[in-house]
């Protein structure tokens, strides 16, 4: 996926400025006044460049200070070089190549995926589609089927975590895009952080977290099921995001099999070993932790040990009883600012609707045929008052004339008849400053 690619360097105002430290000459003859003046000029220019790049208010200085607080500003003069600060941009894939992941749009509620390979064929109800027709085409294009006279068609989409979640094979219940967006927002996940996820499952939530962590963050994802852990590890590698994630075959709750087992697979590949209890990345190492477990309260002591001070934790639980028990465990281990939310998505269908216009033809006024009008002689029932025959004929002629119907289009939005129901309760909490011991060492 594009978010896992290496950032490319591009020119900006800083790189085009040409500002850098210029070496001054020390062995200048005393009688060479022009060389002394030029040397003084260079010294002042170097001082101005250092003030511009390394002043305490600049972003470059704050970044350097966060990396190495012990060094002084004078030791960092080699960093005053405009060529060291290009703009980092994420290169976007536009053309489908061999091995590219392609999300296939079949219909409004049906998505699939393939890895484009020469000679491959994708079959669905719309027809047969050859991978050779995909290669070299841009993402978003429309491809016709090779049979059925080309009546069937599909769209080739660039993969994103949301499209991947809708198209992958669901090995377990996944976290949908609305819940995953709320989790990432409330956990304050941003690039270069370390995040733990317990309950890899189908890997849909893992891709959403990795997109927020890229380009240099790290996700530690844990799965107690042996087959699911290996399948997720293989998918991460094939999607090109394996450098952002480390897959662990482990039961973080500490209720699994004791000891270690090797996963039977390719000997050249890195083998997964089973571990029981905890996150095994050291104390105060994770910035955020996401728990998607049937009994998350057993993982809270391990999360308190692994979490950095003021880090955030989230528990994804379908039942309120799970939420209540997890919340109590969070309070017992020093977590504060607890809140539980439920997110519901109501989609609206937007489309052009044709509306019939109301006729604006003026109809004639109804004739007064009241037999008992004061001041006029009464008429017999069933007879027409004198002088009204022509008016009645004129009215019938107007009514028989065809009225031109004009239709106008109006953009309208209406909610869908069905709405996705309850998914889960999201419980968020913030870790305190207390250091908690490793629960696995206490049990030993």
Secondary structure by P-SEA (a helix, b strand, c coil): ccccccbbbbbcccccccbbbbbbbccccccaaaaaaaaaaaaaaaaaaaaaccccccaaaaaaaaacccccccccccccccccccbbbbbbbccccccbbbbbbccccbbbbbccccccccccccccccccccccccccbbbbbcccccccbbbbbcccaaaaaaccccccccccaaaaaaaaaaacccccbbbbbcccccaaaaaaaaaaaccbbbbbbbbccaaaaaaaaaaaaaacccccbbbbccccccccccbbbbcccccccbbbbbbccccccccccccbbbbbccccccaaaaaaaaccccbbbbbbbccaaaaaaaaaaaaaacccbbbbbbbbbbbbbbbbbbbbbccccccccccccccccccccccccccccccaaaaaaaaaaaaacccbbbbbbbbbbbbccccccccbbbbbbbbccccccccccccc
